[in-house]
Amino acid sequence: MKFRSQRSGSSFFMRPVTASVIVSLSLVSLDTICANSTKASPADIAEVQMNQDSGGGDLAIRLRSIGRYARTIELHRVIQPLNAEQLLAVIQDSLDVDPRQLRDEIEEVAIRRLAMVDPKKALAYVSGIPRYRRGNLIAVVFQEWSVADLDEAIEHSMGLDESGRRTAVEGIVRARYDLSERVLRDIALRLGHEDVVVDMIAASLIEIPIDNSQKAWQRFLIDHGANVALLSDIQDSLLARISIARFNDSGSEFLADIHSQLNDDTSRIRVLFRLLDSIVEDDPQYAFELAASYTELSPSIGGRAMDRVISLWARSDPMGALALSASINDVAVRARCEVAALKEWAKRDAQELLSFLDQVPPYLIVVARLEALRSLAQTSPESVINSIGEFESEADKELFVSEIALNWSKKDPKTTMQWLTTSPEVGKLDTRFLQRLHQKILADMVKRGEIQLALDVSSEQSKPVWQGWVIGEVAFHHGSSFAMELLEKSRDPIARQSAYDHIGEALVNEGKSSQAIELVDQEPLETQYQYYRHISAFWAENDPHDAFSKLDRLPSAEIKTQLAIMLAIKNTMHRALTSQQKEILIDIVPESFRDALD
């Protein structure tokens, strides 16, 4: 399908006003460039100073001292006469301009002009800059290119990666606001990103008053389908707006439309919840009545809707929400709503809940107290360390101790670790659970950059294995070099062995698999076996060709077979191996894994 380049036909979008501003060229004199633009070379441009003999002073200083609108005009005057090579020189030299905002403004205006002069060169340049800056500039290129030659712009956008194609669609759609909705959707669909157009339609409709909510509702279902579970945020916002308008026009009858016209429970819940959310703040009683009435259409959805209304209501009036919950006839729904109200009350003000326990129904006092304790474990963990015994099940105790330890360790990790290792109540818990909790606390400390503190805690607790965990986490979060420095300082064999796994993975991830092999080559074979058992899956997944190339360097046939099996397994998921590699692996892996190499 060929698309016209000229602007014609019905228009769906209002074109956004863009202030593409590019600031201080510490490169070119406006008068010189305008007078000699056809003769100036990139080298000439780079040599031109921004001092104006007419007394205007330094252009860079002048641009910094004026507003954005005036700056935009001045920059466009400078940029407009330049050819492609001159523009590229300006862009390159602008990389040294400070502050960054000025550099970005120069770059965008120059690239926008380059996209008009030679869009292929503009795209080639943009494709080579860092990814974090690339997206917006790709959109700029395709905005200009799609105006000059829409078909050529579409053809070249198809050669981009997934992210690039999406950004190209965004640029085309924003620039070609003159095209009909159907044509824009065809273009976006051809490039695999129709949702970009759908989102832009939704964004435009949000700004338009809804005169006929029934038609708006039907139009939404036609455009998006009856399954609304996969809507984007902007589409969801439009849906909420239409739903509220529809409800205002038809009242509770709209609940029947939700149930009959949407084709799955996830979609029904999404629309119903958005509607109830808009009502509950002003009239929680009415919102609850609506939720309860939906139980006639679907008991499960209605019950969940009642839970939600109670939870939202409890944020502002927990006693009112709790009192209404107690009036529900269905025992299961009543219990769920009461617990929901108590949870929200505990989040809102746990101390207040504890002080009002005498006003809570007797059968809820224990539940209310435990919810308050769980909330305090997050906000004031040290205040509830003696309350573990109030929880009956092992799982509840572990969850409570976890909340205390993880939150307390953010403020006082040394005291937290001391409590975990000395508290009689904590000591009764599962050893594996406590080991995972210790590791998690140390890992969080490393993530926060508290590396020396984590090492000090390990040392004070006389836990060499903890020291190894810390060094391993350093490798994972801060790279192998830093971890190796720490490992060299530690002579404790237990600490070293517990650090090996993470360091090995970090080395493989950094393309240093030879060092990963050398890391443990002086260790006993059993230690090496456990080490390779841990890193083999990561190695095969991360770089299968490198892992294959190192098979003959591994210390034993058993370890070699272990890595070969991982490569075979990964091949079933990604088909990452060549035919020659698979032929070699067939002779290494056990027979039961050979089908993975077919």
C-alpha positions in Angstrom: 0.0 0.0 0.0 1.4 3.4 -1.0 0.8 6.4 1.3 0.6 9.9 0.1 3.3 12.3 1.2 1.2 15.5 0.7 -1.1 16.6 3.5 -4.8 15.9 2.6 -7.8 14.1 3.8 -9.6 14.1 7.1 -7.6 14.9 10.1 -8.0 13.0 13.4 -5.3 14.5 15.6 -4.5 18.1 16.6 -0.9 18.6 16.0 1.0 19.3 19.3 2.9 22.5 19.6 6.6 21.6 19.9 9.2 23.9 21.1 12.3 22.3 19.5 15.0 24.4 20.9 18.6 24.2 20.4 20.8 26.5 22.2 24.3 27.9 22.2 26.4 27.0 19.2 29.8 27.9 20.4 30.8 27.3 16.8 29.1 29.5 14.2 28.6 33.2 13.6 25.1 33.8 12.3 26.2 36.5 9.8 29.2 34.4 8.5 27.1 31.2 8.0 24.2 33.0 6.3 26.6 34.8 4.0 28.7 31.8 3.1 26.6 28.7 3.7 27.2 27.2 0.3 30.9 27.5 0.6 31.5 26.7 4.3 33.0 23.3 5.1 32.7 21.5 8.5 36.2 22.7 9.3 35.3 26.3 8.4 32.3 26.1 10.7 34.4 24.7 13.6 36.7 27.7 13.3 34.1 30.4 13.2 33.8 32.2 16.5 30.6 33.4 18.0 31.7 37.0 18.4 29.8 39.4 16.3 31.7 42.5 15.2 28.5 44.5 15.1 28.6 44.8 18.8 26.1 42.0 19.6 28.7 40.2 21.8 29.1 36.5 22.2 26.2 34.6 20.8 26.5 31.8 23.3 26.2 34.3 26.2 23.3 36.0 24.4 21.4 32.8 23.9 21.8 31.8 27.5 20.4 35.2 28.6 17.2 35.1 26.6 14.0 33.1 26.9 13.3 29.8 25.2 11.1 31.3 22.5 13.7 33.9 21.4 16.5 31.2 21.7 14.5 28.9 19.4 14.2 31.6 16.7 17.9 32.5 16.9 19.0 28.9 16.6 16.8 28.2 13.7 18.2 31.2 11.9 21.7 29.8 12.5 20.8 26.2 11.5 18.5 26.8 8.5 21.1 27.5 5.8 23.5 24.6 6.6 24.0 21.6 4.4 24.2 18.0 5.7 28.0 18.0 6.3 27.8 21.3 8.1 24.9 20.1 10.2 26.8 16.9 11.2 29.8 19.1 12.2 27.6 21.3 14.3 26.0 18.3 16.0 29.5 16.8 16.8 30.9 20.0 18.1 27.8 20.6 20.3 28.6 17.6 22.4 31.0 19.7 24.4 28.5 22.4 25.1 27.4 22.9 28.8 25.0 22.6 30.4 23.4 19.5 29.1 20.1 21.2 28.3 21.8 23.5 25.8 23.6 20.6 24.2 20.3 18.7 23.8 18.6 21.7 22.3 21.3 22.2 19.7 21.3 18.5 18.9 17.6 18.3 18.4 17.3 21.3 16.2 20.3 20.3 14.1 19.0 16.7 13.7 15.5 17.9 12.8 17.0 20.1 10.1 19.3 17.3 9.0 16.3 15.0 8.7 14.8 17.5 6.2 18.0 17.8 4.2 19.2 14.2 4.3 17.0 11.9 6.5 19.2 8.8 5.8 22.3 10.5 7.3 20.2 11.8 10.2 19.0 8.2 10.9 22.5 6.8 10.6 23.8 9.4 13.1 21.0 8.9 15.6 21.4 5.1 15.4 25.0 5.4 16.7 24.4 7.5 19.8 23.8 6.0 23.3 20.4 4.3 23.6 19.2 6.5 26.5 19.3 9.6 24.1 18.4 7.8 20.9 14.6 7.3 21.3 13.4 10.8 21.2 15.8 11.7 18.3 14.6 8.8 16.2 11.1 10.2 16.6 12.4 13.6 15.5 13.9 12.1 12.3 10.8 10.3 11.3 8.6 13.3 12.0 10.4 15.2 9.3 11.0 12.3 7.0 7.4 11.2 7.0 6.4 14.7 5.8 8.9 14.8 3.0 8.5 11.1 1.8 6.1 9.0 3.8 6.6 5.8 1.9 10.4 6.0 2.2 10.2 6.8 5.9 8.0 3.7 6.4 10.4 1.5 4.4 13.4 2.6 6.4 11.7 2.3 9.7 11.1 -1.4 9.0 14.8 -2.0 9.3 15.0 -0.8 12.9 14.8 -3.0 16.0 11.5 -3.4 17.9 12.1 -0.3 20.1 13.2 1.8 17.1 10.1 0.8 15.1 7.9 1.8 17.9 9.6 5.2 18.2 9.4 5.7 14.4 5.6 5.0 14.5 5.3 7.6 17.3 7.2 10.2 15.2 5.2 9.4 12.0 1.8 9.6 13.8 2.6 12.9 15.6 3.8 14.5 12.4 1.2 13.2 10.0 -1.8 14.4 12.0 -3.4 15.2 8.6 -3.9 11.6 7.7 -7.1 9.7 8.6 -7.3 7.4 11.6 -7.6 4.4 9.3 -4.4 5.3 7.4 -2.5 5.9 10.6 -3.6 2.6 12.0 -2.6 0.8 8.8 0.9 2.3 9.0 1.3 1.4 12.6 -0.1 -2.1 12.1 2.4 -2.6 9.2 5.2 -1.7 11.6 3.9 -3.9 14.4 2.7 -1.1 16.8 -0.9 -0.4 16.2 -1.2 0.3 19.9 0.7 3.6 19.5 -2.2 4.9 17.4 -4.8 3.5 19.7 -3.2 5.2 22.6 -3.0 8.5 20.8 -6.7 8.2 19.9 -7.5 7.5 23.5 -5.4 10.5 24.6 -7.3 12.8 22.3 -10.7 11.4 23.3 -10.0 12.0 27.0 -10.0 15.8 26.3 -13.4 15.7 24.4 -16.7 16.1 26.4 -18.8 12.9 26.3 -22.2 14.0 24.9 -23.6 10.5 24.4 -22.2 8.0 26.9 -24.0 5.0 25.3 -22.3 5.7 22.0 -18.9 6.3 23.6 -19.2 3.0 25.5 -20.1 1.1 22.3 -17.3 2.9 20.4 -14.8 1.9 23.0 -15.9 -1.8 22.9 -15.6 -1.7 19.1 -12.1 -0.1 19.1 -10.7 -2.2 22.0 -12.7 -5.3 22.1 -14.7 -6.7 25.0 -11.6 -7.9 26.8 -10.2 -4.8 28.5 -7.7 -6.6 30.7 -4.8 -5.6 28.5 -5.4 -1.9 28.1 -2.6 0.6 28.4 -2.7 3.2 31.2 -4.1 5.9 28.8 -6.8 3.5 27.4 -7.7 2.6 31.0 -8.1 6.2 31.9 -10.4 6.7 28.9 -12.4 3.7 29.9 -12.8 5.0 33.5 -14.1 8.3 32.2 -16.6 6.7 29.8 -17.7 4.3 32.6 -18.4 7.1 35.0 -20.3 9.0 32.3 -22.3 5.9 31.4 -23.1 5.3 35.1 -24.2 8.9 35.6 -26.6 8.6 32.7 -28.0 5.1 33.4 -27.4 4.5 37.1 -27.2 0.9 38.3 -28.5 -0.4 35.0 -24.9 0.0 33.8 -23.8 -2.8 36.0 -25.8 -5.2 33.9 -24.0 -3.9 30.8 -20.7 -4.5 32.4 -21.6 -8.1 33.1 -23.2 -8.8 29.7 -21.1 -6.8 27.3 -17.6 -7.7 28.7 -16.5 -11.2 28.0 -14.3 -12.2 31.0 -14.2 -11.6 34.7 -10.9 -9.8 34.7 -12.4 -7.1 32.4 -15.6 -6.9 34.4 -13.6 -6.4 37.6 -11.4 -3.8 36.0 -14.4 -1.6 34.9 -16.4 -2.2 38.0 -13.5 -1.3 40.3 -12.7 1.9 38.4 -16.4 2.9 38.7 -16.6 2.2 42.4 -13.3 4.0 43.1 -14.8 7.1 41.6 -17.8 6.9 44.0 -16.4 5.6 47.3 -14.7 8.8 48.4 -17.9 10.9 48.2 -20.5 8.2 49.1 -18.9 5.0 50.5 -22.3 3.7 51.6 -23.7 3.9 48.1 -20.6 2.4 46.6 -20.9 -0.5 48.9 -24.6 -1.0 48.0 -23.6 -1.1 44.3 -20.9 -3.6 45.0 -23.3 -5.7 47.0 -25.9 -5.6 44.2 -23.4 -7.0 41.7 -23.4 -10.2 43.7 -26.7 -11.0 42.0 -24.8 -11.0 38.7 -21.7 -12.7 40.0 -21.3 -13.6 43.7 -17.5 -13.8 43.4 -17.0 -10.5 41.6 -19.5 -8.8 43.9 -17.7 -10.1 47.0 -14.4 -8.8 45.7 -16.0 -5.5 44.9 -17.3 -5.3 48.5 -13.9 -6.0 49.8 -12.4 -3.2 47.8 -15.0 -0.6 48.8 -14.5 -1.5 52.5 -10.7 -1.3 52.1 -10.9 2.2 50.5 -13.5 3.4 53.0 -11.3 2.2 55.9 -8.5 4.5 54.8 -10.6 7.5 55.9 -13.2 6.0 58.3 -12.1 2.6 59.6 -14.8 2.4 62.3 -17.5 3.1 59.8 -16.1 0.5 57.4 -15.8 -2.0 60.2 -19.4 -1.4 61.4 -20.8 -1.8 57.9 -18.8 -5.0 57.4 -20.4 -6.5 60.5 -23.9 -6.1 58.9 -23.1 -8.4 55.9 -25.2 -11.6 56.1 -22.9 -13.9 54.2 -20.4 -15.2 56.8 -17.5 -15.6 54.4 -17.9 -12.2 52.8 -18.4 -10.6 56.2 -15.1 -12.1 57.5 -13.2 -11.0 54.5 -14.5 -7.5 54.6 -13.8 -7.2 58.3 -10.2 -8.3 57.9 -9.8 -5.9 54.9 -11.0 -3.0 57.1 -8.6 -4.0 59.9 -5.7 -4.2 57.6 -6.3 -0.8 56.2 -6.8 0.6 59.7 -3.5 -0.9 60.8 -1.7 0.6 57.8 -3.3 4.0 58.5 -2.4 4.1 62.2 -1.5 0.9 64.0 -1.2 2.6 67.4 -4.7 4.0 67.0 -6.0 0.5 66.2 -4.3 -0.9 69.3 -5.9 1.9 71.5 -9.4 1.1 70.1 -9.3 -2.6 70.6 -12.0 -2.4 73.2 -14.3 -1.0 70.5 -13.6 -3.9 68.1 -16.0 -6.9 68.2 -14.6 -9.5 70.6 -14.1 -12.1 67.9 -11.9 -9.7 66.0 -9.6 -8.5 68.8 -6.9 -11.0 68.1 -7.0 -10.4 64.4 -6.9 -6.6 64.9 -3.9 -6.9 67.3 -1.9 -9.1 64.9 -2.6 -6.7 62.0 -1.4 -3.8 64.1 1.8 -5.7 65.0 2.5 -6.5 61.4 2.1 -2.9 60.5 4.4 -1.8 63.3 7.0 -4.3 62.1 7.3 -2.1 59.0 7.2 1.3 60.6 8.7 0.7 64.1 10.2 -2.8 64.0 12.3 -2.5 67.2 9.1 -1.9 69.2 7.6 -5.3 68.5 10.6 -7.7 68.8 9.0 -9.3 71.9 5.7 -10.1 70.2 6.7 -13.1 68.1 4.9 -15.5 70.5 1.5 -13.9 69.7 1.6 -15.5 66.3 0.5 -19.2 66.4 1.7 -20.7 63.1 5.3 -21.1 62.0 4.6 -19.4 58.7 3.1 -16.3 60.5 6.1 -16.1 62.8 8.6 -16.3 60.0 6.7 -13.6 58.1 6.6 -11.3 61.2 10.3 -11.8 61.9 11.2 -11.1 58.3 9.3 -7.8 58.4 11.0 -6.8 61.6 14.5 -7.8 60.4 14.3 -6.3 56.9 12.9 -3.0 58.1 15.1 -2.7 61.2 18.3 -3.5 59.3 17.8 -0.4 57.2 18.3 1.7 60.3 20.5 -0.5 62.5 21.9 -3.6 60.8 24.3 -4.6 63.5 21.7 -4.6 66.3 19.3 -6.4 63.9 21.8 -9.2 63.2 22.6 -9.5 66.9 18.9 -9.9 67.7 18.5 -12.6 65.0 21.4 -14.6 66.4 20.6 -14.3 70.1 16.8 -14.1 70.5 15.4 -17.4 71.9 12.1 -17.0 70.0 13.9 -16.4 66.7 16.2 -19.3 67.4 13.2 -21.7 67.4 12.5 -20.9 63.7 13.7 -23.0 60.7 17.4 -22.8 60.2 17.1 -22.5 56.4 14.6 -19.6 56.8 17.1 -17.8 59.0 19.9 -18.4 56.6 18.0 -16.9 53.7 17.0 -13.9 55.9 20.6 -13.3 56.9 21.6 -13.4 53.2 18.8 -11.1 52.2 19.8 -8.5 54.9 23.5 -8.6 53.8 22.5 -8.4 50.1 20.4 -5.3 50.8 23.3 -3.7 52.6 25.6 -4.3 49.6 22.9 -2.9 47.3 22.8 0.3 49.4 26.6 0.6 49.2 27.1 -0.4 52.8 29.8 -2.9 51.9 32.3 -2.3 54.7 29.5 -2.3 57.2 28.3 -5.6 55.9 31.8 -7.0 56.2 32.1 -5.6 59.7 28.8 -7.2 60.7 30.0 -10.6 59.4 33.3 -10.3 61.2 31.7 -9.2 64.5 29.3 -12.2 64.4 32.3 -14.5 63.6 30.5 -15.8 60.5 33.1 -16.3 57.7 30.3 -17.7 55.5 28.5 -14.4 55.8 31.7 -12.6 54.7 31.7 -14.8 51.6 28.1 -13.9 50.9 29.0 -10.2 51.1 31.9 -10.6 48.6 29.6 -12.6 46.3 26.9 -9.9 46.4 29.6 -7.3 45.7 30.5 -9.2 42.5 26.8 -9.4 41.5 26.0 -5.7 42.1 29.4 -3.9 41.7 31.4 -6.1 39.4 34.1 -8.9 39.6 37.1 -6.6 40.0 36.0 -5.1 43.3 34.9 -8.5 44.6 38.3 -10.0 43.6 40.1 -7.3 45.6 38.0 -8.2 48.7 38.5 -11.9 48.1 42.3 -11.4 48.1 42.1 -9.8 51.5 40.2 -12.8 52.9 42.3 -15.8 53.7 39.4 -17.7 55.4 38.7 -20.8 53.2 35.0 -20.9 54.2 34.5 -17.2 53.2 36.3 -17.7 49.9 34.3 -20.8 49.0 31.0 -19.1 49.8 32.0 -16.2 47.5 33.0 -18.2 44.5 29.6 -18.8 42.9 28.6 -15.1 42.5 32.1 -14.1 41.4 32.2 -16.8 38.8 28.8 -15.7 37.4 30.0 -12.0 37.4 33.2 -13.0 35.5 31.1 -15.0 32.9 28.7 -12.1 32.6 31.6 -9.7 31.9 33.1 -12.0 29.2 35.9 -13.2 31.5 35.2 -16.9 31.5 38.9 -17.8 31.5 39.3 -16.0 34.8 36.2 -17.8 36.0 38.0 -21.1 35.4 41.2 -19.9 37.0 39.3 -18.7 40.1 38.9 -22.2 41.5 41.6 -24.2 39.7 43.6 -24.6 42.9 40.7 -25.7 44.9 39.9 -29.4 45.7 37.9 -31.2 42.9 34.8 -31.4 45.1 34.8 -27.6 45.6 35.2 -27.1 41.8 32.4 -29.5 41.1 30.0 -27.6 43.4 31.2 -24.3 41.8 30.6 -25.4 38.2 27.3 -27.0 39.3 26.2 -23.5 40.3 27.5 -21.5 37.4 26.8 -23.9 34.5 23.2 -23.0 33.9 24.0 -19.2 34.0 27.0 -19.7 31.7 25.0 -21.8 29.1 22.2 -19.2 29.2 24.4 -16.1 29.1 27.0 -17.1 26.5 26.5 -20.7 25.1 29.2 -20.4 22.4 31.8 -19.3 24.9 30.7 -22.1 27.3 31.1 -24.6 24.5 34.5 -23.3 23.6 35.7 -23.9 27.2 34.5 -27.5 27.6 38.0 -28.9 27.1 39.5 -26.6 29.8 37.3 -28.0 32.6 39.0 -30.0 35.3 37.1 -33.3 35.0 34.9 -35.3 32.6 32.1 -35.1 35.2 32.2 -31.3 35.2 32.4 -31.2 31.4 29.3 -33.4 31.1 27.5 -31.2 33.6 28.1 -28.1 31.4 27.3 -30.0 28.2 23.9 -31.0 29.7 23.1 -27.4 30.5 24.0 -26.4 26.9 21.7 -29.1 25.6 18.8 -28.0 27.9 19.3 -24.3 26.8 19.3 -25.4 23.2 15.8 -26.7 23.5 14.6 -23.2 24.5 16.7 -21.0 22.3 18.2 -23.1 19.5 21.5 -21.3 20.2 23.9 -24.0 19.1 25.3 -24.7 15.6 25.0 -28.1 13.9 28.7 -28.8 14.5 28.4 -27.9 18.2 25.4 -30.2 18.6 27.2 -33.1 16.9 30.1 -32.8 19.4 27.8 -32.5 22.4 25.8 -35.6 21.4 29.0 -37.6 22.2 29.3 -36.0 25.7 25.8 -35.8 27.2 24.0 -38.9 28.5 21.6 -40.6 26.1 18.6 -39.1 27.9 19.6 -35.6 26.9 20.4 -36.3 23.2 16.9 -35.5 22.0 17.5 -31.9 23.1 20.2 -31.6 20.5 18.1 -32.8 17.5 
